[in-house]
Amino acid sequence: MDNLPSEKQQRLLTEPLYSAWSGPGEGRTFLAAANVGIFAQVRIPAIVPDMFLSLDVEVAEDWWRKEHRSYFVWEFGKPRSWSWKSSQHRGQ
């Protein structure tokens, strides 16, 4: 379970990219997400960075469907480009 400060931090990590960055280049896409599971292999637990950025990927149109709510490397065709995990301990 997260708290209100964590939720604000998560928005702060991704919102500036979507509102102020035109992306990695003409015709290229990106996905910036906070607190989303990244699965590298089936049946292996996900890593959940505070924020990650993935370049040149497309999000499924029906991203609300359960099978599209996480970042499955085999579905996106590549691992994330960059990620960040805070060293802050939860609950402090």
C-alpha positions as CSV (number, residue, x, y, z in Angstrom):
1,M,0.0,0.0,0.0
2,D,1.3,3.5,-0.9
3,N,0.5,6.8,0.8
4,L,-0.3,10.3,-0.5
5,P,3.3,11.5,-0.6
6,S,4.3,8.4,-2.6
7,E,1.5,9.0,-5.0
8,K,2.6,12.6,-5.6
9,Q,6.2,11.4,-6.1
10,Q,5.0,8.9,-8.7
11,R,3.2,11.6,-10.7
12,L,6.1,13.9,-10.4
13,L,8.4,11.2,-12.0
14,T,6.3,10.8,-15.1
15,E,4.1,13.8,-15.7
16,P,6.9,16.2,-16.8
17,L,8.0,13.8,-19.5
18,Y,4.5,13.7,-21.0
19,S,3.8,17.4,-20.7
20,A,7.2,18.9,-21.7
21,W,9.2,16.4,-23.7
22,S,8.6,15.8,-27.3
23,G,10.1,12.4,-27.1
24,P,13.3,10.7,-28.2
25,G,13.1,11.9,-31.8
26,E,10.7,12.4,-34.8
27,G,8.4,9.4,-35.2
28,R,9.7,7.7,-32.1
29,T,7.5,6.8,-29.1
30,F,8.1,6.4,-25.4
31,L,6.5,5.0,-22.3
32,A,7.1,6.6,-18.9
33,A,5.5,4.8,-16.0
34,A,5.7,4.8,-12.2
35,N,5.3,1.8,-9.9
36,V,4.5,-0.7,-12.7
37,G,5.8,-4.2,-12.7
38,I,8.3,-5.2,-15.3
39,F,8.3,-8.9,-16.1
40,A,11.3,-10.2,-17.9
41,Q,10.2,-13.9,-18.0
42,V,7.1,-15.9,-17.4
43,R,6.7,-17.1,-13.8
44,I,9.6,-14.9,-12.5
45,P,8.6,-12.2,-10.1
46,A,8.5,-8.7,-11.5
47,I,10.8,-5.8,-10.6
48,V,8.9,-2.7,-9.7
49,P,11.0,0.4,-10.0
50,D,9.7,3.8,-8.8
51,M,9.8,4.9,-12.4
52,F,11.0,3.6,-15.8
53,L,11.3,4.9,-19.3
54,S,11.1,2.7,-22.4
55,L,11.9,4.2,-25.8
56,D,10.4,3.1,-29.1
57,V,7.5,1.0,-27.7
58,E,3.8,1.2,-28.2
59,V,1.2,0.7,-25.5
60,A,-1.7,-1.6,-26.3
61,E,-4.9,0.3,-27.2
62,D,-6.8,-1.7,-24.7
63,W,-4.3,-1.1,-21.9
64,W,-7.0,-1.4,-19.2
65,R,-7.3,-5.1,-19.9
66,K,-5.5,-7.2,-17.2
67,E,-3.0,-8.7,-19.6
68,H,-1.8,-5.2,-20.6
69,R,-1.4,-3.6,-17.2
70,S,2.2,-4.5,-16.6
71,Y,5.3,-4.3,-18.7
72,F,5.9,-7.7,-20.2
73,V,9.3,-7.6,-22.0
74,W,8.2,-10.3,-24.5
75,E,5.1,-8.2,-25.4
76,F,6.9,-4.9,-25.8
77,G,9.8,-6.6,-27.6
78,K,12.5,-5.0,-25.5
79,P,13.5,-4.3,-21.9
80,R,13.0,-0.8,-20.4
81,S,15.6,1.8,-21.5
82,W,16.1,3.3,-18.0
83,S,14.7,2.9,-14.5
84,W,15.0,4.5,-11.1
85,K,14.4,3.1,-7.6
86,S,14.5,5.4,-4.6
87,S,16.6,4.4,-1.7
88,Q,14.0,5.8,0.7
89,H,12.6,3.1,3.0
90,R,8.8,2.7,2.8
91,G,6.9,3.9,5.8
92,Q,9.3,6.7,6.7
